[in-house]
Amino acid sequence: MSRLALVTVVVPDYDEAVAFYVGALGFAVREDTALAGGKRWVVVGPPEG
């Protein structure tokens, strides 16, 4: 069975996106790293892994 492993979504507002994925979809933040130029690398995923 095939399954989705990784999807990249470029967003204009990191905090708004995290609030949606965590609050509305129940995902958990796995990584949130500050990058140059005010950018961030944020990884979210379902709570079970």
C-alpha positions as CSV (number, residue, x, y, z in Angstrom):
1,M,0.0,0.0,0.0
2,S,1.4,3.4,-0.9
3,R,1.1,6.3,1.5
4,L,2.0,9.9,1.6
5,A,5.3,10.6,3.4
6,L,6.0,14.3,2.9
7,V,4.4,17.4,1.5
8,T,5.9,20.9,1.3
9,V,3.5,23.9,1.6
10,V,4.8,27.4,1.2
11,V,2.8,29.8,3.4
12,P,2.8,33.6,3.8
13,D,2.3,33.5,7.6
14,Y,4.0,30.7,9.6
15,D,2.1,31.3,12.9
16,E,-1.2,31.3,11.1
17,A,-0.3,28.0,9.3
18,V,0.8,26.4,12.5
19,A,-2.3,27.5,14.3
20,F,-4.4,25.9,11.5
21,Y,-2.6,22.6,11.3
22,V,-2.3,22.2,15.1
23,G,-5.7,23.7,16.1
24,A,-8.0,22.6,13.3
25,L,-6.4,19.4,12.1
26,G,-4.9,18.2,15.4
27,F,-1.3,17.9,14.1
28,A,1.7,18.2,16.4
29,V,4.7,20.5,15.7
30,R,7.7,18.2,15.1
31,E,10.3,21.0,14.3
32,D,10.3,24.7,14.2
33,T,13.7,26.2,13.2
34,A,14.5,29.8,12.5
35,L,16.3,30.5,9.2
36,A,17.9,33.6,7.7
37,G,15.7,36.4,6.4
38,G,12.9,35.8,8.9
39,K,12.1,32.4,7.3
40,R,11.3,29.3,9.3
41,W,11.4,25.5,8.7
42,V,8.3,24.1,10.3
43,V,7.4,20.4,10.3
44,V,4.0,19.2,11.5
45,G,2.5,15.8,11.5
46,P,-0.4,13.7,12.8
47,P,-0.2,13.0,16.6
48,E,0.4,9.3,16.1
49,G,3.6,9.8,14.1
